[in-house]
Amino acid sequence: SCFRLSSLPASLPVRGRVAARRAISGVCARRRPPALPGPRSLQMSGQEQAAQIPVDGTYIDALVTVQSSPVVVIALHPWGPLGGSMHDPHPTSVCKLFGKAGCSTARLNFRSGIGSGSSSIADVVAVASWFTKAQGTDAPIASQVLIVGYSYGSVIGAAAAADIPECIGFVMLGPPLDYGWALYLFSMSRLRAKALDSIGKPKLVVVGTSDQFCSVKTFMDFYEEMPEPKSQIVMDGMDHFSIYRKLTEPLKSWVCDAFGVEDLQAFAIRGMACAP
């Protein structure tokens, strides 16, 4: 916390008190995070724009599309230490698909990929809050959150869904279940439990038969544990890095079935009829 001027010695000369006031004010200003603008400060142009979203006294970098829709789709990237970022083709493709349909979208860079996953979950919750909670005097942009995570981000997104009341469902693309012990520093069981705390939320889980980080058996065992409503897709011959190449049509179909809409444009307009 910052120093208080009242704590200065009464014997300090006037010049000393003035100098101390300036120095203390400067220290406090540096410690306080900047007041970052909310989504309504951005243009509703249908195009992605750079944004800084506050979280835990700092901020995360994101690319967002702000639109007049009740739905925001948050897309999550693979493990950062191996080069994963919001520019990976999976989150990029997801945001392009839903942004074109009329949804607000966000893809972000996690602050860290080394650890138990807790800070990454906080990042997702912060992005959801940025869209669904009032920012200063600005009303929320969205009221419903759909999370689409890939690889490392798939488990993070599914776990974060339990902490976001506005989340209406989530998608897990290529969950690295066979290597969770390494990616999440032995916290996989905790993250798995949070992901399974999803009764009533539509879920789609996708893997390829040639996935390098999750066998079909491990995938199916995990899927069987998940509560309804749920759907799964096993892509024949697909490896971990190529799911995005054949994702568009299955994702469209799942959204229509899971949320009872005719197409993605209708989803962008209405979202889930009985949202939380």
C-alpha atoms as one frame of an Amber mdcrd trajectory, in Angstrom:
protein
   0.000   0.000   0.000   1.057   3.666  -0.446   2.556   5.849   2.259   0.283
   8.341   4.035   1.274  12.000   4.401  -0.159  11.965   7.923   2.615   9.556
   8.904   5.324  12.136   8.198   7.038  13.602  11.278   5.486  16.877  12.454
   8.984  18.321  12.807   9.682  17.984   9.079  10.215  21.458   7.509   7.641
  22.779   5.036   9.987  22.325   2.071  10.614  18.744   3.175   6.889  18.044
   3.431   6.277  19.434  -0.078   9.079  17.314  -1.536   7.795  14.260   0.312
   4.254  14.889  -0.967   5.505  14.952  -4.567   7.638  11.850  -4.141   4.885
   9.868  -2.423   2.315  10.889  -5.043   4.653   9.665  -7.775   5.189   6.290
  -6.109   1.473   5.759  -5.587   0.680   6.730  -9.173   3.160   4.165 -10.473
   1.686   1.449  -8.284  -1.897   2.076  -9.298  -2.860   0.269 -12.524  -4.156
   2.609 -15.207  -7.908   3.020 -15.611  -8.481   0.978 -18.744 -11.483   1.640
 -21.004 -14.323  -0.861 -21.278 -15.653  -2.471 -24.466 -18.066   0.365 -25.172
 -15.086   2.632 -25.800 -14.360   0.618 -28.957 -16.081   0.946 -32.303 -18.800
  -1.555 -33.194 -17.236  -2.020 -36.602 -17.321  -5.801 -36.846 -13.519  -5.738
 -36.970 -11.040  -6.932 -34.356  -9.421  -4.218 -32.255  -6.618  -4.348 -29.716
  -7.659  -4.030 -26.078  -6.070  -4.179 -22.649  -8.302  -5.913 -20.118  -7.655
  -5.435 -16.391  -6.919  -8.448 -14.184  -5.358  -8.690 -10.721  -3.845  -5.196
 -10.750  -2.349  -5.543 -14.226  -3.796  -6.267 -17.666  -3.882  -8.805 -20.466
  -3.564  -8.078 -24.166  -6.467  -9.150 -26.329  -7.991  -8.772 -29.765 -11.722
  -8.165 -29.492 -14.702  -7.618 -31.731 -17.445  -5.608 -30.042 -20.901  -6.039
 -31.549 -24.538  -5.571 -30.627 -25.104  -9.168 -29.524 -26.003 -10.794 -26.202
 -23.195 -13.302 -26.836 -19.442 -12.979 -26.481 -17.290 -15.887 -27.658 -13.929
 -16.201 -25.875 -11.323 -18.268 -27.751  -8.268 -19.639 -25.920  -4.842 -20.592
 -27.219  -2.385 -23.498 -26.671   0.501 -23.598 -24.187   2.527 -20.366 -24.261
   5.950 -21.848 -23.380   5.812 -23.834 -26.634   4.841 -20.822 -28.706   1.081
 -20.759 -28.189  -0.616 -17.383 -28.479  -3.861 -15.748 -29.518  -2.516 -15.792
 -33.090  -2.742 -19.594 -33.260  -5.080 -20.614 -36.111  -7.585 -22.254 -33.760
  -8.629 -19.178 -31.723  -8.174 -17.036 -34.825 -10.557 -19.211 -36.852 -13.115
 -19.376 -34.047 -13.213 -15.589 -33.633 -13.462 -15.066 -37.378 -16.398 -17.501
 -37.616 -18.433 -16.058 -34.753 -17.444 -12.460 -35.445 -18.706 -12.749 -39.005
 -21.999 -14.104 -37.659 -22.420 -11.028 -35.444 -21.195 -12.140 -31.999 -18.719
 -10.191 -29.920 -15.446 -12.118 -29.708 -12.216 -12.080 -27.739  -8.917 -13.885
 -28.067  -6.227 -13.157 -25.518  -2.696 -13.921 -24.482  -2.535 -15.645 -21.106
  -0.253 -13.848 -18.657   1.535 -17.122 -17.941   1.437 -20.722 -19.070   3.686
 -22.124 -16.352   1.848 -23.064 -13.183  -1.300 -24.684 -11.886  -3.550 -22.898
 -14.375  -5.097 -20.608 -11.751  -3.819 -17.363 -13.291  -5.021 -18.458 -16.742
  -8.488 -19.150 -15.327  -8.437 -15.673 -13.780  -7.599 -14.261 -17.219 -10.672
 -15.895 -18.770 -12.923 -14.744 -15.928 -11.569 -11.192 -16.331 -12.347 -11.137
 -20.058 -15.862 -12.463 -19.419 -16.424  -9.808 -16.746 -15.133  -7.084 -19.075
 -17.996  -7.881 -21.436 -20.763  -8.881 -18.993 -20.249  -6.469 -16.075 -20.674
  -2.696 -16.020 -17.395  -0.860 -16.668 -17.582   2.424 -14.805 -20.748   4.132
 -16.022 -20.968   1.917 -19.127 -23.590  -0.827 -19.212 -22.471  -4.368 -20.080
 -22.098  -5.277 -23.738 -23.039  -8.979 -23.425 -25.000 -11.229 -21.089 -23.932
 -14.675 -22.323 -20.479 -16.239 -22.645 -19.437 -19.141 -24.870 -15.881 -20.415
 -24.337 -13.955 -22.230 -27.067 -10.558 -23.451 -25.899  -7.859 -25.285 -27.819
  -5.166 -27.564 -26.345  -3.910 -25.982 -23.074  -6.735 -23.464 -23.373  -9.390
 -26.175 -23.652  -8.921 -27.389 -20.071  -8.520 -23.815 -18.791 -11.717 -22.742
 -20.527 -13.731 -25.691 -19.243 -12.502 -25.030 -15.691 -13.154 -21.282 -15.965
 -16.742 -21.949 -17.063 -17.537 -23.012 -13.502 -16.512 -19.534 -12.267 -18.476
 -17.533 -14.845 -22.216 -17.349 -14.059 -22.949 -15.996 -17.532 -21.296 -18.953
 -19.285 -23.833 -20.839 -21.388 -21.488 -23.596 -22.604 -17.988 -24.484 -23.728
 -16.021 -26.280 -26.438 -12.824 -28.268 -25.833 -10.650 -28.726 -28.919  -7.834
 -31.267 -28.610  -7.644 -31.382 -24.802  -4.097 -32.537 -23.891  -5.370 -35.030
 -21.325  -2.391 -37.404 -21.486   0.007 -34.586 -20.562  -2.108 -32.628 -18.109
   0.229 -33.523 -15.240   3.024 -31.591 -16.971   1.095 -28.654 -18.461  -0.762
 -27.835 -15.244   1.902 -28.886 -12.706  -0.030 -31.801 -11.219  -3.237 -29.733
 -10.884  -5.086 -31.647 -13.597  -7.404 -33.406 -11.135  -8.560 -30.039  -9.744
  -9.098 -28.574 -13.203 -10.861 -31.743 -14.329 -13.263 -31.515 -11.376 -14.101
 -27.910 -12.265 -14.721 -28.889 -15.885 -17.087 -31.638 -14.754 -19.027 -29.097
 -12.670 -21.078 -28.275 -15.734 -24.494 -29.904 -15.387 -26.937 -28.176 -17.702
 -24.287 -26.432 -19.805 -23.961 -27.663 -23.399 -20.469 -29.006 -24.092 -18.643
 -30.103 -27.217 -15.396 -32.061 -26.978 -13.297 -32.676 -30.104 -10.211 -34.792
 -30.734  -8.448 -36.357 -33.716  -7.579 -40.031 -33.938  -3.942 -39.046 -34.496
  -3.759 -36.491 -31.679  -0.249 -36.494 -30.191  -1.375 -35.382 -26.715  -4.589
 -37.320 -26.108  -5.421 -40.893 -27.073  -8.951 -41.714 -28.154  -9.307 -43.978
 -25.097  -8.288 -41.193 -22.695 -10.631 -38.853 -24.529 -13.595 -41.218 -24.301
 -12.974 -41.957 -20.615 -13.044 -38.223 -19.912 -16.129 -37.713 -22.071 -18.022
 -40.450 -20.261 -17.469 -38.610 -16.970 -18.932 -35.361 -18.275 -22.518 -34.547
 -17.303 -25.231 -33.847 -19.855 -25.834 -32.097 -22.145 -22.706 -33.068 -24.087
 -21.507 -33.954 -27.571 -18.265 -35.392 -28.877 -16.527 -35.550 -32.230 -13.612
 -37.853 -33.061 -12.031 -36.689 -36.329 -10.601 -39.573 -38.282  -6.935 -39.134
 -39.179  -6.724 -35.648 -37.643  -3.713 -34.697 -35.524  -3.520 -32.213 -32.640
  -2.449 -29.244 -34.741  -4.955 -29.442 -37.592  -8.396 -29.507 -35.956  -9.157
 -25.966 -37.136  -9.016 -27.123 -40.755 -12.276 -29.063 -40.411 -13.891 -27.256
 -37.502 -16.292 -24.772 -39.106 -19.197 -27.037 -40.078 -19.151 -29.208 -36.918
 -19.095 -26.062 -34.776 -21.996 -24.511 -36.669 -24.014 -27.701 -36.363 -23.342
 -28.045 -32.638 -24.353 -24.451 -31.873 -27.645 -24.913 -33.732 -28.442 -28.156
 -31.922 -27.205 -27.100 -28.476 -28.882 -23.692 -28.373 -31.930 -24.305 -30.564
 -31.166 -21.754 -33.286 -31.406 -21.896 -37.063 -27.874 -20.684 -37.738 -24.998
 -18.696 -36.253 -26.607 -15.394 -37.219 -29.667 -16.278 -35.147 -27.355 -17.285
 -32.293 -25.683 -13.867 -32.481 -29.058 -12.133 -32.307 -30.720 -14.190 -29.587
 -28.069 -16.338 -27.970 -29.395 -19.054 -25.685 -33.097 -18.581 -25.101 -32.939
 -19.563 -21.409 -29.565 -18.100 -20.489 -28.298 -18.272 -16.887
